[in-house]
Amino acid sequence: MNEIPGDDTMQEQTFYEQVGGEETFRRLVRHFYEGVAEDPLLRPMYPEEDLGPAEERLALFLMQYWGGPRTYSDHRGHPRLRMRHAPFVVDQAAHDAWLRHMRAALDGLGLAPEHEAQLWRYLTYAAASMVNTAG
């Protein structure tokens, strides 16, 4: 996109658009699930044999959250993240493992520092809010 002097197009873009849209979020989530697939603590939290459906759900959720298409809600309704995670023991160790894989995935994107920091703030908040078990 060519920026025209005096044009506020860049400010009107959503975070989703600013960071590269669908392709960026799909790369983030794909790399994240590559780590989860090998993680003995997190992998059992994904009952499906194939992590593909979980990867798709997270990608669609993050794209929608950051201003992309509303495909997640169109197919799954309100996110209800705490409710959807309630059947699983999400303790500090799971929190830390989740963030470790997400950090590696985020680092692989090469985002601008301000975008990386904004996304990381959200991810750390989201991870903390999913903890449902002490210990």
Secondary structure, 3 states (H helix, E strand, C coil): CCCCCCCCHHHHCCHHHHCCCHHHHHHHHHHHHHHHHCCCCCHHHCCCCCCHHHHHHHHHHHHHHCCCCCHHHHHHCCCCHHHHHCCCCCCHHHHHHHHHHHHHHHHCCCCCHHHHHHHHHHHHHHHHHHCCCCC
